[in-house]
Amino acid sequence: MIPTHPVLRQWLDLSEALRVAAYTGARRIHTALRPRRTQSYRTRRPGTDSPMWNVCATLLRRALQPYGAKARLARYLGIPRQRLNDFLHCRSRLPDAELTLRLLHWLTELRAGRDVSL
């Protein structure tokens, strides 16, 4: 330790205490103002935020108009018909990536004249 004058030592101790208080306050403010990550990980819902899904759902609804087509597609996908109804008509859910790819595959095969769900 470096020898210092007693009066100067008081000012050094006070400045050290002020430094610690300022650092602690700055950390608290930084923590309080940090952006929350909960917004970025929210599940996307059907609607205006998913225009590509809206087009896909419209095309699928048109293709599913014949009697029994929805049941065959649900069986092909391995999901209940009600879940398919949630995706296409209720628009309360979005399918995951694998299911979306299988839906698109079914739609392209159907347009080519082959029904893979039979």
Sequence and secondary structure as in RCSB ss.txt:
>XXXX:A:sequence
MIPTHPVLRQWLDLSEALRVAAYTGARRIHTALRPRRTQSYRTRRPGTDSPMWNVCATLLRRALQPYGAKARLAR
YLGIPRQRLNDFLHCRSRLPDAELTLRLLHWLTELRAGRDVSL
>XXXX:A:secstr
     HHHHHHHHHHHHHHHHHHHHHHHHHHHHS  STTTT    SSTT HHHHHHHHHHHHHT STTHHHHHHH
HHTS HHHHHIIIII      HHHHHHHHHHHHHHHTT  TT 
